Amino acid sequence: MPVPTKQKVAALIHDLGTERLADLLDVDPEQLERWQLGEGVDEANASRVDLLEVAMAHLLRLFTSEAALRWLVGLNPDLGDRRPADLIRRGRTHEVLDAIASARAGSFA
């Protein structure tokens, strides 16, 4: 069953905080509040929320919330020294998920 965007936003705020999530999604913190109250989310932002939620779900299997955030905003050699958060904003989550899989494989080596 699909999870409403407002619930995903609430979960991401819990894990990352309002300011950090707003920065990762490139929106105003007030916009996050409106989404939590049920205001409609445009398709581009709904996709970003979905993609970030998927990435965070995978990262939280490996890291604490703070470490996951550092991983998202840090330069990543598996991504050509690009920031995972920037790729998520561009809808290129498959590359981010591949890098997470690489990190997971390294943690079990």
C-alpha positions as CSV (number, residue, x, y, z in Angstrom):
1,M,0.0,0.0,0.0
2,P,1.5,3.4,-1.0
3,V,2.5,5.7,1.8
4,P,1.2,9.3,1.5
5,T,3.8,11.9,0.8
6,K,2.9,13.8,4.0
7,Q,3.8,10.7,6.1
8,K,7.1,10.3,4.2
9,V,7.9,14.0,4.9
10,A,7.1,13.5,8.6
11,A,9.4,10.4,8.7
12,L,12.2,12.3,7.0
13,I,11.9,15.3,9.3
14,H,12.1,12.8,12.2
15,D,15.4,11.4,10.8
16,L,17.0,14.6,9.4
17,G,15.3,17.6,11.0
18,T,13.2,20.2,9.2
19,E,16.1,22.5,8.1
20,R,18.2,19.7,6.8
21,L,15.4,18.1,4.9
22,A,14.4,21.5,3.4
23,D,18.0,21.9,2.2
24,L,18.2,18.4,0.8
25,L,14.9,19.0,-1.1
26,D,15.8,22.6,-2.0
27,V,12.5,23.9,-0.6
28,D,11.6,26.3,2.2
29,P,11.0,24.8,5.6
30,E,7.5,26.3,5.5
31,Q,6.7,24.2,2.5
32,L,7.5,21.0,4.4
33,E,5.0,22.1,7.1
34,R,2.3,22.7,4.4
35,W,3.0,19.2,3.0
36,Q,2.6,17.7,6.5
37,L,-0.7,19.4,6.8
38,G,-1.9,17.8,3.6
39,E,-1.3,20.5,1.0
40,G,-0.8,19.0,-2.4
41,V,2.7,18.3,-3.5
42,D,3.7,18.9,-7.1
43,E,5.0,15.9,-9.0
44,A,8.6,17.0,-9.1
45,N,8.8,17.5,-5.3
46,A,6.8,14.3,-4.6
47,S,9.3,12.4,-6.7
48,R,12.2,13.9,-4.7
49,V,10.5,13.0,-1.4
50,D,10.0,9.4,-2.7
51,L,13.6,9.1,-3.9
52,L,15.1,10.5,-0.7
53,E,12.9,8.3,1.4
54,V,14.1,5.2,-0.5
55,A,17.7,6.3,-0.2
56,M,17.3,7.0,3.6
57,A,15.7,3.6,4.2
58,H,18.8,1.9,2.7
59,L,21.2,4.2,4.5
60,L,19.6,3.7,7.9
61,R,20.4,-0.1,7.5
62,L,24.0,0.9,7.5
63,F,24.4,4.1,9.5
64,T,22.9,6.3,12.2
65,S,20.8,9.2,11.1
66,E,23.7,11.6,11.5
67,A,26.1,9.4,9.5
68,A,23.5,8.9,6.8
69,L,23.2,12.7,6.5
70,R,26.9,13.1,6.2
71,W,27.0,10.4,3.5
72,L,24.2,12.2,1.6
73,V,25.9,15.6,1.6
74,G,29.5,14.5,1.3
75,L,31.5,14.0,-1.8
76,N,31.4,10.3,-2.8
77,P,34.2,8.6,-4.7
78,D,31.7,5.9,-6.0
79,L,29.7,8.8,-7.6
80,G,32.6,10.5,-9.2
81,D,33.1,12.8,-6.2
82,R,29.5,14.1,-6.5
83,R,27.2,14.6,-3.6
84,P,24.4,11.9,-3.4
85,A,21.9,14.6,-2.4
86,D,22.5,16.5,-5.6
87,L,21.9,13.3,-7.7
88,I,18.7,12.7,-5.8
89,R,17.5,16.2,-6.6
90,R,18.1,15.4,-10.3
91,G,16.2,12.1,-10.1
92,R,19.3,10.0,-10.4
93,T,18.7,7.9,-7.4
94,H,19.7,4.6,-9.2
95,E,23.3,5.9,-9.0
96,V,22.9,6.7,-5.3
97,L,21.4,3.3,-4.6
98,D,24.3,1.6,-6.4
99,A,26.7,3.6,-4.2
100,I,24.8,2.5,-1.1
101,A,25.1,-1.1,-2.3
102,S,28.8,-0.6,-2.7
103,A,29.0,0.8,0.8
104,R,27.0,-2.1,2.1
105,A,29.3,-4.6,0.4
106,G,32.3,-2.9,1.9
107,S,30.8,-3.0,5.3
108,F,30.6,-6.8,5.1
109,A,34.0,-7.4,3.6
